[in-house]
Amino acid sequence: MRTVRVHDAVADEAIEAAAWYEREQPGLSREFEMAINAALERFVSLKFPPSGSPQ
C-alpha cells in the first residue's frame, strides 16, 4: 500500500475543523475524522505511477 504524506498546514486545518465540529455537536468530530480517513484510503487505492516515474 502506498503512503500519503499530509502537509502540516493541511493537518492543522483538519484538527481545527474537527474541534469546530465537536463544539457544534459532541461526537461529530469522530464522523469528520472517519470521512477524512475514508477519502485518504480511496485516494491511496487509485492507480497512479510511482513518484518520479517518466510520463
Backbone as CSV, one residue per row, in Angstrom:
resi,resn,N_x,N_y,N_z,CA_x,CA_y,CA_z,C_x,C_y,C_z
1,MET,0.844,-1.181,0.000,0.000,0.000,0.000,0.889,1.243,0.000
2,ARG,0.457,2.242,-0.697,1.207,3.497,-0.767,0.993,4.322,0.488
3,THR,1.885,5.243,0.683,1.806,6.158,1.819,1.442,7.545,1.320
4,VAL,0.575,8.210,2.051,0.203,9.584,1.723,0.792,10.491,2.787
5,ARG,1.523,11.494,2.345,2.037,12.489,3.291,1.099,13.679,3.276
6,VAL,0.702,14.107,4.447,-0.203,15.242,4.578,0.606,16.443,5.041
7,HIS,0.519,17.524,4.295,1.241,18.754,4.636,0.808,19.216,6.024
8,ASP,1.749,19.754,6.790,1.465,20.207,8.154,0.296,21.186,8.216
9,ALA,0.222,22.096,7.245,-0.861,23.089,7.238,-2.214,22.410,7.035
10,VAL,-2.247,21.367,6.225,-3.493,20.626,5.993,-3.903,19.885,7.260
11,ALA,-2.947,19.247,7.901,-3.236,18.543,9.153,-3.744,19.518,10.212
12,ASP,-3.104,20.682,10.306,-3.543,21.695,11.280,-4.972,22.145,10.995
13,GLU,-5.288,22.351,9.717,-6.635,22.788,9.353,-7.668,21.709,9.680
14,ALA,-7.305,20.447,9.446,-8.225,19.346,9.766,-8.466,19.262,11.269
15,ILE,-7.432,19.473,12.055,-7.575,19.462,13.517,-8.488,20.596,13.970
16,GLU,-8.287,21.772,13.396,-9.152,22.918,13.733,-10.601,22.643,13.330
17,ALA,-10.790,22.052,12.153,-12.147,21.744,11.693,-12.799,20.712,12.609
18,ALA,-12.056,19.702,13.012,-12.601,18.682,13.914,-13.014,19.307,15.241
19,ALA,-12.211,20.228,15.747,-12.555,20.911,17.000,-13.841,21.717,16.838
20,TRP,-13.991,22.370,15.696,-15.210,23.145,15.440,-16.430,22.224,15.400
21,TYR,-16.295,21.104,14.661,-17.410,20.152,14.590,-17.776,19.636,15.980
22,GLU,-16.779,19.367,16.797,-17.032,18.852,18.147,-17.755,19.885,19.007
23,ARG,-17.404,21.160,18.827,-18.108,22.221,19.571,-19.563,22.335,19.118
24,GLU,-19.777,22.140,17.825,-21.136,22.238,17.287,-22.018,21.092,17.775
25,GLN,-21.437,19.898,17.781,-22.192,18.714,18.214,-21.211,17.653,18.706
26,PRO,-21.274,17.329,19.986,-20.367,16.305,20.519,-20.460,15.002,19.712
27,GLY,-19.292,14.471,19.363,-19.220,13.242,18.575,-19.085,13.482,17.084
28,LEU,-19.407,14.681,16.638,-19.349,14.972,15.203,-17.915,14.982,14.682
29,SER,-16.965,15.310,15.537,-15.568,15.302,15.095,-15.122,13.896,14.706
30,ARG,-15.661,12.887,15.364,-15.321,11.499,15.038,-15.826,11.161,13.636
31,GLU,-17.030,11.600,13.311,-17.557,11.366,11.963,-16.703,12.082,10.919
32,PHE,-16.269,13.299,11.246,-15.398,14.061,10.351,-14.085,13.302,10.131
33,GLU,-13.500,12.815,11.213,-12.243,12.064,11.123,-12.422,10.805,10.265
34,MET,-13.521,10.106,10.452,-13.761,8.897,9.658,-13.928,9.240,8.181
35,ALA,-14.562,10.366,7.876,-14.732,10.787,6.482,-13.388,11.140,5.847
36,ILE,-12.543,11.833,6.596,-11.205,12.173,6.088,-10.400,10.899,5.816
37,ASN,-10.423,9.979,6.777,-9.688,8.722,6.609,-10.201,7.922,5.421
38,ALA,-11.512,7.877,5.228,-12.083,7.152,4.087,-11.638,7.786,2.779
39,ALA,-11.621,9.109,2.720,-11.183,9.798,1.496,-9.713,9.508,1.212
40,LEU,-8.887,9.513,2.245,-7.461,9.212,2.051,-7.267,7.766,1.599
41,GLU,-8.026,6.850,2.161,-7.926,5.450,1.743,-8.331,5.276,0.281
42,ARG,-9.397,5.965,-0.139,-9.802,5.900,-1.549,-8.712,6.473,-2.451
43,PHE,-8.118,7.588,-2.033,-7.055,8.203,-2.819,-5.872,7.257,-2.962
44,VAL,-5.472,6.635,-1.861,-4.321,5.721,-1.880,-4.598,4.530,-2.796
45,SER,-5.847,4.105,-2.883,-6.175,2.927,-3.695,-6.185,3.225,-5.193
46,LEU,-6.164,4.498,-5.585,-6.133,4.845,-7.004,-4.818,4.402,-7.626
47,LYS,-4.849,4.120,-8.883,-3.657,3.641,-9.596,-2.923,4.813,-10.237
48,PHE,-1.879,5.259,-9.585,-1.012,6.307,-10.108,0.372,5.717,-10.309
49,PRO,1.120,6.229,-11.291,2.504,5.780,-11.400,3.289,6.238,-10.186
50,PRO,4.311,5.493,-9.808,5.137,5.907,-8.668,5.719,7.311,-8.893
51,SER,5.929,8.018,-7.822,6.501,9.359,-7.892,7.846,9.301,-8.586
52,GLY,8.078,10.208,-9.514,9.348,10.262,-10.219,9.387,9.402,-11.466
53,SER,8.305,8.672,-11.753,8.271,7.833,-12.952,8.124,8.707,-14.189
54,PRO,8.735,8.292,-15.294,8.539,9.049,-16.534,7.080,8.960,-16.959
55,GLN,6.602,9.986,-17.589,5.197,10.043,-18.029,4.963,9.140,-19.202
